[in-house]
């Protein structure tokens, strides 16, 4: 949503619209894949924590690393916007 608002409010040249569409689509797919993997890792972490009762910090770290991927995609896509 932050990236969409940045693209929408950038007041860019209409000639760059195809680039904006490709950028938004690629960033959205990358963030969606990151969210999907974060969900899978979170479910596995919850299952492992329920079985062992140990490793909560490690599970949170793994989810943080996966979330960082989505944040990097957002930042790189925002810097790729034409000025």
Residue pairs with C-beta under 8 A, 6 or more apart in sequence:
2 74
2 78
3 24
3 27
3 74
3 77
3 78
4 24
6 78
6 81
7 20
7 23
7 24
7 81
10 81
12 20
12 81
12 82
13 82
16 82
19 82
20 81
23 77
23 80
23 81
24 77
26 77
27 73
27 74
27 77
30 69
30 70
30 73
31 70
31 73
31 74
34 66
34 67
34 69
34 70
34 73
35 70
37 66
38 63
38 66
38 67
38 70
41 59
41 62
41 63
41 66
42 59
42 63
45 59
45 62
45 63
46 59
48 55
48 59
49 55
49 56
49 59
